[in-house]
Amino acid sequence: MKKVIVGMSGGVDSAVAAYLLKQAGYDVVGVTLRTWAGTEGQESRCCEIDDARQTARAIGIPYHAFNCLSDFENKVVTPFVQDYLHGMTPNPCVVCNREIKWERLLYHADVLQAGYVATGHYASVVKLENGRYTVRKASHFEKDQTYMLYRLTQEQLSRTLMPLGEYAKSDVRQIAEEAGIQVASKPDSQEICFVSDENYADFIRDHENGAVPGEGNYVDEEGNVLGRHRGIIHYTVGQRKGLGVAFGHPMYIKEIRADRNEIVLSGYEETYCKAILCSDLNFMSIPEPETGEALRCQAKVRYRHSGQYALLEKIDKDRVRISFDEPVRFAAPGQSAVFYDQDDCLLGGGVCWEAASYQK
């Protein structure tokens, strides 16, 4: 019997992942990593220990909760706050998956003498003919979570099971209900786990003890002042509502210039870009390309982006240029850009740092 450590958040997906692996004959141990606690003791939606413990008891598997508060603060929360203060749009879940979840789950797997770790992500781990591991999109694309997994290493993937890749969310809830798992109808978490009310600005202000940028100017692309904003931590690229200034027609945030405390507003057409530059790269299904090498891919520039065909070119040691067949909207600095092959497998990904404006 193969032993597997299942990361259990307290939600239905990880619960069903543990249940399915037990049904398949694995020796399953449930583990929750306690990553964050609010000032009033509230848990994050990724580590609701009471629900996870009760689920493990219902399934009939051993269960452990481990503290990762310090690591999570240092590796996820603080970089998230600093990115926002610099006008970027970070993906903390991407960082957490590699630096916290898999790192710690594999550590506890070794301690507990388990060969594998598993999660309730909607994706599938595959080993390719070239010997490398990657993740393939979920069969039901509306729940696909591969975008958040692109930073995982080959070592991490080689010891990972993801049993939900072929299931729809409705299937997962039905399995949970039939198995008597109490979280079968528990709502999905939509927000960043450590910002429970989705108020990023208040979280950042509290984290920095109020030392955040104040009011500044809205400007157009030529630098003409259009009005005043409340402070850059209140805004993200692509935002249209809540600007506090009326123009008589829709205006969008195209750029946040943190060094000048300015926010650039533009019309709809000006939010498109034809190419992006990415760094902080990680490749999965292929070794990292050599400088000058190019290949076709499909690229996503945000989690809900359906993807766009593009040419990926390695331009120097740690940067690629993604040139899109058709322009894309709202490629925000700090956001992850993720690349797929024709089989819906992850080639890899990186962090977007610069977008080239689209000109008709």
N, C-alpha and C positions, 0 to 999 in steps of 0.2 A: 504494500500500500504506500503510495507516494504522499508525502506530507506537504501541505501548502498553507501559507499564512495569508489570510484574506483581510485586506484593509476594509474595515466596517465603519461607515460614517454615521450610522443610525438611520439611513434612508433605505428605500425599497430596493434600489439597484444593487448595492453591495450585499444586502440581505439575500437576495435571490442568487447572486453569484456564489455566495457561500453554500446555499442550499443545493444548487445544481452540482457543485463540485463534490459535495458529500454524496449526493445521489449517484455520481459517476464513480464512486469508490475511493475518493481521496480521503486522507486523514487531515481534516480541516481544523484550523485554529483561527478564531476571530481575534483581530487586533484593531484597536482604535488609537490613533495618534492624537493626543490632545495638543492642538497647535495654538489655540487662542482662547483667552477668557476676557470678557468685558470687565469694565470697572465695577459693575454690579454683580459679577459672577456668572453672567450669561455665557453659554457655550456658542461656538460657531456652528454653522450648519454642516460643517465637515467633521465634527467630532461630538455628536450628541450621544454621550456615553451611556446614559440610562436606556435609551432606545436600542442602542447597539447591544448592550448587555442582555436585555430582555429578548431580543431577536436571537442571539446566540443560544440562550437557554431554550427557546422554543425549537430551534433547529437541532439542538442536542450536541453542541460543540463547545470545547473549552474557549475561554475568552480572557483577554488581557487588555488593559488600557495603559498607555505609556505617555509620559510627559515630554513634549517637544517645544514648549513655550519659548525658551531662549533661542533655539535654532531658528524657529519660525520668525521671531521678531527680527533677528539679525539678517537672515537671508531672504525674507519675503516682505515683511511689513516696512522696514526701514527703506529698502530700495524702492518700493512702491511709492512711498511718501516723497522721496527725493526726486523720482522721475516726474511726479505731478508738479513739484515745485519748479522743475526745469521745463515745464510746458509739454511734457510727453504723455502718451497714453499707454501705460504699461499693462502687461498681462501677468498678474501675480500667480495665477493658477499654473501657468506654464513653468515658472520658476519653481513653485512648490512641488510639482510632480517629480521633477528630477532631484532637487536638492533636499527635499524633506520626505515626501511620501515614499518614493522608491528607495532612497538612501536609508531611511530608518526601517522600513519594512524588511529590506534585505538584511540589515544588521540583526533584527530580531529573528529573522528566519535562520540565520547562522547560529544564533544563541539557542534557538529551539530545535535545531537540527532538521530544518525543513529545506527541501530542494527548490521550492517555488514560492512566489508571492502572486496574489491575484487581486483584481479590483473589479468594480462594477461599471467600468467604462464601456460605452457602446463603440467597440472597435474590435479588431482581431489581430493577434500577433501571428506573423507568418515568417517562416525561414525560406529564403530564396535559393535558387540554384547556385548563386555565387557564394553561398555560405553566410550571407549577412541576414540579420533580422530587421524587420520593419513592422509597421502597423498598416492594416488595410481598413478603409472606410467601412462603417457599419452597413449592413444590408439595407437598413431603413435610414436613408440619408438625413431625415429630419432630426434624428437623435445622434448623428455621428459626432464623436468627440476626439477624433484624431488630431484636430487642430491644436488641442491642448497638450499633446503628447510628443511633439516633434523633438524635444530636447533629451529624450531618454537615450541612454547609451546602449551599445551593443551588449555589454555585460548585463545591464538591467533587463533588457528585452529577452535575453536568452533564458532568463529565469522567471518570466512573467506569463501568467495565464489570464485571458480576458474572455470569460464564457458567455458574455451577452452580445457578442458581435452580430449574431444572426437573428436576434430577437427584436420585436417592436416593443415599445413601452407598454402597450396594452397587454401584450403577452406576459411581460414581466409582472405586471400587477395581478394578472389572473393566476400566475404560478404562485405568487405570494399569498393570495387569498385562499387558494386551494390547499396550500401548505399550512394555513393557520398563522401566518406571519402578521403580527399586529400592525406593521407599518405599510401594509398593502396599499392603502389609500392616502398615505402621507404625501402632501404636495411637494413638487420639485423645488429645489433651491435655485433662485434666479440671480441672486446678487453675489458679489464677492464675499466670501465666508466671514471675513473679519469686519465688514462694514454692513451690519445687519439691517440698517434702515436705508441703505443706498445713498446716504448723505456723505459723500466723499469729502466735501469741503470741511464739514464739522469734524470729521475724523482726523483729517490732516492738521487742522488748527489745534485740536486737542493733543495730537501726537507731538507737535512742535511747540506746545505751550504758547500758542498765539503768534509765534514768530513766522508769519507768512506774508507774502506780498499783498499790498493794499490795492486801492483803486488805480486804474490806469485808463489808457485811451483805446477805444475802437478806432481802427484805421482801415482805409482801403489799400489796395496793393501798391498804390503810388505814395502811401504814407499820409494821405489827407485824413484829418481827424473827423470821425463820424459820431462820436459820443463817448460816454464813459462806461467802463465795466467795473464790477465789484471786486475784482481780484482774480488772477488766472486760475486759482484752484477751484473756482466754481464752474469751469468750462472745459469742454473737450472739442477736438476737431470734428466737424460734421454737425455740431449742434445748431439747431434753428430756433427752438423755443427757449423762452426764459432769458433772452438777451437784455430785456429792459429798455430797448430802444425801438421805436416804430419807424419804418422806412416806407410804408405803403406797398411793399412787395417783399417776398421772402428773401432773407439774407442768412448766410451760413458762415460758421467759423471755418476758415480755410487754414489758418496758421496761428500758433501761439508763440510770440516772441518773448520768451521769459527774460532775456537779457535787457529788453527795453520796457518790459511790463506792458506790452502791446498785444492786442488781439486783432488779427486781420479778418475782415468780413468780405464776402464776395457773393455774387449771384450763383445760381444753380450750376450753370455751365462751367464756371471757373473752378468748381470743386473736383473736376476730373483730372486725372494725371495719366501720362502715357508710359511712364517708367518709374521704378523705385530703386534705390540702393539699399542693400541689406548687409549687416555684419553680425557678429556673434553667432556664427553659423554652426549648425549641427546636421550632418548627413546620416541617413539611415540605410536606405536600400542600396546605395552606392558609396564607394570611397569618395572623399572630398575631391572635386574636380581640380585639375591643374589650372594655373593662371592661363587665360586665353581660351580655355575649353568652353563649349556652349552646348546646350541641349534643350529640347522642347519639354515643356511641362504644363501643368495647370496650377495656377497660383491663387491662394486665398489671402486677402490682406486684412481680414477680421473674421471672427468666429462665425457670424451669420452670412458672410459673403459666400455666394454660390460657387465662386471660382471663375477664373478666366484663363484662356490659353495664352501662353507667353513663351518667350525665349529667355532662358537663364544663362548668363555669361559670367564666368569667374574673371574679375577684372584685376584683382591683386590678392595678396596673401589671405585677407579675411573679409573680402567684400565680393558680392555678386550684384550684377545689374539684372533686374527683371523688366523686360520690355514686353508690354502687353499687345496682343493682337487688336484689341479694342480697349479704349481708355476705361479706367476704373475710378470710382469715387472714394474720397475720404481715406486715402492711405496715410494714416497718422504716424508721425515719428514716435517710436517706442512700442508701437503695436507689432505683433508677430506677423510675418509673412511666411506661409507654409506652401511647400511645393509637392505636387503629386505626379506620378507617372500615368500611363494609359490604363493601368490595371487598378487605379484608385489606391495605390500604395504610396506611402510617404517616401519621397526622395530625401526630404529634410526641410529645414527652415532657418529663419534668421530674424533679426530685428530690423524693422524699417527705420532708416535715419533721414532719408531725403527723397522727395517726390519731384519729378519733372513735370512742370505744368503742361496741360494739353492745349495745343493750338489747332484750331480747325483749319 
